[in-house]
């Protein structure tokens, strides 16, 4: 933007400011003053430039000609703190804009030079990312600049002509209002002006303070009455004008400083009224009068004056004003307050639904409306965002009408002009082809408002009334202005919703799409994202089938929130599945996973619980890395949590990891969860775990017996019933997380019912460490498969067992055991006392051996090796033919 002079030609810029912007400042700005005026202006500037944040500085009267920070928006406190005071003669953008009365635009990449040194400001508060820029414009009052408005943006692109025009108009608009009379607007301060109080009411003046202020040095001399009035203990006053400034009410300080500055510039008497916040916490209204003294060169040197308490006068005048305020004026004040509330609510709205809720809450009562509908334009149709006062059938019918059709809601979008229809008769006369719509909607007057953001039509807003209505000019202007505010908020919220939805889709895509149907366990799970305004998290869970009807259950939580954490969660889940396929023990698996997290960097940490359940022995092995313990619910309803050291989180842990072994009765329930289910800012994790135990004690006994389970099929029981476990998940989340609104962390829940493999489906034999072991293995397999009526698998299984046993005899050592398992698949296992891992190798044409594992791989569905406490086990799987 450069340093173009503000006093040069401005008609081109001004012409580029839309009528919508002018209307906004004209309608909303008249009701604002002081801090509210500055805050409103700053929010509009940040929104118009899509800025990261902004600030407004006001010129400090007197010595130094410096600038004082009055309002900030969107900037972290650490950044705003170092800009609290700005040298008026320094190189920073606000000072240059104030000094030259011209807009200034600078890069912030190397802005550390010249930033005020305020204590020990952190280094990050004095540096900015590459490409960050600051645009500063002067606040031009009648006598010159009174301050500067600065916007920080992440884009290095120049503001558009329309944006520059709006900033120029906004700076003059704010400066002119700050330069007006300092008396607050009606309803905010004493009524009747300075003369009214003296003419009509007695003054309750217990003390009159006198003051003498050296403008050039900032030194101030107060009498004892002045100290008493301001609540300062004698002997504690430091004699500085800054002490007085710190006592002025923050909402009054902007126009008080502006009035002093104008008095010094114009050489006139200084007279104003404002609130003082005493050190003891009380607030009083005071009136100050001062006279300017100049030196021999005619330059301002000192100001002397008086100060007295007018709190009683102020209260009396407020009472008189309240008695004289009529019903119409009260309604106008109430509407003005609601519009201010709407402006704040829209500025704070995050999602599209938030925008609609804020609009419905404030627009409907402000105008006595009976219905509101907000829509987005998508292609040639309008998509409803939210509605109230209408039925779903009516909204569906309206939004099915193409945007190109000749109906008012579409016409306002095409012409970008609001439309006000006062009665049903007027509607039917103008739109006879849809004459039945008013009766279907149950409304008799409408305001059809286009939503225009960034120069394009993005949707529409319909405000409707239950009775015919003659819209006044003020109502038309105000509704049009409000539609502009709603449009900006909607566009911003729509972008947030889109990005938030993509992030959540990424996270959900990284979680299991469904849990496997396994003989050993029945499982159900829930993932609950954090409340609104929160980013996606890194909670995950998984159920991984292993060999021999063993199942791995895993649940984890990447610390932090954001897309990076969600992506890290996906990487860890993939790593766990890869390591689980290697049949590693739980403690070794977490050791490898700890290395994976450590390699991601020092900023990444994760908690994890890994559990392996063996259906043949009903045994369970659990290892934790900083994760809450699992809940174990026995069939009798007793709940306990395995007591073991949780170790440190992944990324900070030092292996080896501790493990817990336990035996589970048939039909036990395992409940795995993340800390978001049992811990919050107001709930200690120990109390949360106790609440979980109570909820489980109340919920699990409610699972119906087998005969009463309405979900059971031919062979199903509640122990195998996934629908019953789904109801347990619903009950737990409803009890422990009754409402996700405002919840700061996401949560994952995995509920698993364990099942034991029947003894009749397990067959085990010891074999001699001798070549005849292969023959014995074939005989055992043939006899057992005949007893199981699986004779069609006998030949293949005999060959597999013979090859595996033969390899053990030739290359390993005993003792040797053969085991067959019948469940969803037929598993054949051969175990030995050796730790050597068999591997398939390519045998040459002349080799006499080396083809055994190739044969095993060819005729089995799946095979592998796992280590045991006494050696290793080689296993194969073959699918069973489904029962006819």
Helices and strands as residue ranges (DSSP letters): H 11-16, H 19-28, G 29-31, H 34-48, E 53-59, G 63-65, E 67-73, H 77-81, E 85-86, H 93-100, E 104-107, G 123-126, E 133-141, E 144-153, H 161-179, H 193-200, E 208-214, E 220-222, H 224-230, H 241-247, H 250-266, E 270-277, E 283-294, E 300-309, H 311-324, H 327-348, H 352-367, E 371-378, E 381-388, H 392-399, H 408-415, E 419-421, H 424-430, G 432-434, H 437-441, E 445-453, E 456-465, H 473-510, E 521-528, E 538-545, E 550-558, H 563-581, H 586-600, E 606-614, E 619-625, E 631-633, E 639-641, E 659-663, E 669-673, G 675-677, H 685-699, G 700-702, G 706-708, H 722-736, E 747-754, G 759-761, E 762-767, H 773-787, G 791-793, H 794-811, E 816-822, E 825-832, H 852-859, E 862-867, E 872-879
